[in-house]
Amino acid sequence: MGAKAKVSITLSEDIPARVDAEVRKSPRDNRSSVIERWLRRASRAAAASTLREETVRYYESLEPDERAEDEGIARATSKSARRIRYE
C-alpha cells in the first residue's frame, strides 16, 4: 500500500459509534483502518454492481444474429471445457 492521505470528514453521530464498536472487537484495528476497510469494500461492491449493469446492457444491445453467434460460441466452449481432465 502506498502513502496515506489525511482527511477530515463530518459524519452522522451513529457512524463513529459503529466504527468504535468495530475497533473494540479487534484491538489491532483503529478508526482509520476500520473506515478504510469499509470504504474499500463499498468501492469493490460498487464496481461489481457497475460491471453487472454494463454486462446486462451489452447483452441486451445485441442484435439477434450477434446473440446467436455469442450463444454458439458459449456452447462450443462449454462443450470443450467439459472434456478437460484435471489431475
N, C-alpha and C positions, 0 to 999 in steps of 0.2 A: 504494500500500500504506500502511496506517495505522501507528500506533505499534507498537512491538515490545515483547514481554514477556520478561523474562529469567527463565529457568527452570533448575533443576538436576535432572538425571536420572542414574540409575545404569544402566549398560549392560553387557552381556556384553563381555568383552575384545576379541572379534573385530570388534565394530561400530565402535569408534573407529579401528581399523586400516583397515577398509574406507573409512570416511569420509576418513581421512588420505590413502589411496591415490587417492581421487577428487579431493581438493584438489590433490594433486601433478599431476594431469592438466590442471588448469585453474587457472593462477595467479590469475585474478580471483576465484576462489571461496575461501571459508573454511569452517571446520567448520559454522558456523551456517547459511550459505547452502545447503550440501550437505544437511544434515539437514532444513532447511525444504523444499527441493525434493522430497526423498524422501517426507516426510510429506504434502505436497500431492498428489503422485502417488498415494500409497496411499489418501488420502482420496477422490480422484476415482474411483479404481478401486472402492473400497468402495461409493460412491454409485451408480456404474453397475451394479454387481452387485445392489444392493438394488432398483434400478429394474427390472432384468430379472426378478428374482424376483417382484416385485409385479405386473408385467405378465403374467407367466405365471399367477399366482394369479387375476388378474382374468379372463383369458380362460377359464381352467378353471372359473370360477364361473358363467359364462353359462349360462342355460337354452337349450334348443335353439332356441326362437323368437328369442331375443336373438342367438344365434350366427348364425342365418340372416340376420337383419336386418343385422348387422355385416358379414357376407360380401357381402351385396347392395350395401351402401354402398361397400365396398372395390372391388368390381368396377366400379361406376359411376364412382367417382373415378379408378380406373386407366384406364378407357376414355377419360375426358375428358382426363386428363393426356397420353395418347398423341397427342391431336390438337393439343396446344400446339406452336406453332412458335417456336423460339428463334433469334434472329438476332444 
